[in-house]
Structure formats: C-alpha cells, structure tokens
Amino acid sequence: MRLSRIAVMGGGPAGLYFAALWKRRHPEAHVDVFEQNPEGATWGFGVVFSDKALDFLRADDPDTADAVSARMETWRDITLVHRGERVVLDGVGFSAVGRLDFITQLTERARSAGANLHFGKLVRSVDELAGYDLIVAADGVNSLVRRSYEGDFNTSLSYDDNKFAWYGTTKRFETLTQTFVETEFGCFNAHHYRYSPTMSTFIVECDRATWLRAGFAEKTEDDSRALCQKVFADTLEGHPLVGNKSVWRNFPWLWNDRWSHRNMVLVGDALHTAHFSIGSGTRLALEDVIALVNALDGEPRNLRHALEHYEATRRPVVEKLVKAARTSAAWYQRFADHMKLAPLDFGYSYITRSGRIDDSQLRAMSPRFMARYDAGSLVPST
C-alpha cells in the first residue's frame, strides 16, 4: 500500500506530530497540513504530562522526547490546599511545557522533515480534499471531517455541568497544585502549575450554581478574570491572571464509536476527549499518532485494513484512560461535598478518585503522605 498524498487537518500537536513522523519515515510522500489559525497563534497556556505519559514517547520517538523534555518544568509532588492547609502528595511526578512552545517545536520538526504547512488556511468542505489518499482529522473537538460524517463515525457528545476558565499567571508554583476555597457564592477550585520559569497555568473551576450566583453569566471576560483574581488573591500573592480566550466552558465529552470512514481517520480530540484533571489529552493525541503511523506501516493489505488495525490495537488503551478520566471528573463534579472532609481525608479522597490505585500501591508511591494519613486521618478536625 502506497500513500503518496496525505492531508492533515489541524496544526495542533496531533496534526504536526503526524506530519513530522510520517515524513521522517516516508520522505517521498507529499503531506499537507491545513491549519485555519496563523502560525504562532494558540489558546491556552501550559501542557502537562505525567512521568508515565512521557515514557511512551521515549520508547517510540526518543528524539522528540529529548527535544521536548529539554524545555520542560518538572516536579515530583502534587500539593493540595484545603482550609488553608497544604497536603503534599509525594511521588506523583509531572512535567509541563508552554503550549505555544510545544507547538513551535513540533512545527519546526514537521517543516524540517519536509511537510507542507498551510497556516491561515480555512478548509470549508471535505470536498476540497479530493485527490488525497488519506485524510487525517486532527482538528480537535470541532473537527470539520468528523462533523461532516458524524453518523458514519457514530459520534456522541455531552458536557460536564461544572464550569471552567483557563488562565495563566506570572506567579510561579513549585508543584502542580490544587487550591480549594469557599466563598459567599460557593466553592471554587484552581488547578495551577508552572510551565516555564516565569509563567503558570491557572484553571478556575466551579459548579453551575456557584457560577450563576457569582454573576459570571452576565460578566465580560475581563470582569470574570477580575473576580477570579479576587477569589484566589491569597494564592496569587499579588500576581495577575492573564487571559487568552479565557471564556467559561463546560468540558465536552466526545467519543466516536467508529474511528475511520472511507479514507478519513480521526486522532486526538477529534476522536475522543479526556478530562483535564488527569492531564492526558495531549498524551492521548500523540499516542494516537504513533499507533496510526505504525498501523499504516505494518504492511496492511489495504488502507481499510490498516485503519481497522489502528482502531483495534489502540481502542482498548484509550477506553481505559477515558474511563479513568470520567471517574476523575465525577469527583470534581462533587468537589464541594468532598471539601467537608478534613484536609488529610480530603487528600486521600483526591488521590484515590480514579479508582486505579489501592492503599498498598499508594504506600509505595507516596510513603510520606500515607504515613501522615495513617497517623492523623482519624483525628477529628477542629
């Protein structure tokens, strides 16, 4: 099977990584990447990876792993702030890199490999892609390819009830931190972590009732940012929140029961979403790309066979992670109820929320936290 011409929809991590990886393996192939935004334009701030999330990249593509890792901020613990008390969960390693920095690196790798990158190019119809042997849909939740054939992909879409807004800040946080605060409007949570020496991601989350009581439904983007800055004034310590398309959203749960149709195949957020609380969205997208490239390179009888093999081998892994993400998100849907727990019990509830770790595993992974928990979790809070 020969794929002479490939169209990649989307110039985010998944699309750029596919272009770089395929061209590196097949320099004779013609690969076009179409991205509607200008080069260098992106929303969001940092991209976070768990330690395990980087292992797959080191195993399959050590060159890219080394290039990305060199620019990352890393830490070994998670910190929870509840009732003003800091609970440290040791042994939970993460790394983060600026989203724009990450995309810039992947852009350079795709371009140097020989891919044709078309930024500022809006493709309005799949018909414009006639003549390509393969169309890789890496264009996110609002994928043109998927929306054009939702019945064929058997798409389902639903939304979490919680609201969140994605900010940045010049405040440097030493670890990935979750800060939980109670206000006159209700309870808020902030997910924050540094992704460069001078910048951090700061995601604000609350339930819908709190969001409505705070008047966010009527506030401008600037007014919302100002109120969030006030809510987390103690955490920010005088540093401002920085906006970048920082509008309130509901997290979208997207799933496709078929991963390909004709010569079109889905990867990343065009295919599935995983809640930001487990930090696996970009990991899943890159892993999708590796699995797809390996399936296409695996001497299949034809394109259909290759795409079926991609889904068959990759789907069980994705389903497991998405299930864990849903379980994690369900904990956040009720985080205000969990805040009634004393800090150590709250920490235990948090770290076990996905259901993937038991006490013996937790003692091996986080011995300092578990020693503190075993000694003090049953002491009544004051």
Summary of the structure (lengths in Angstrom):
residues: 382
radius of gyration: 21.6
end to end distance: 68.9
largest distance: 69.6
contacts: 1253
relative contact order: 0.16
helix: 43%
strand: 25%
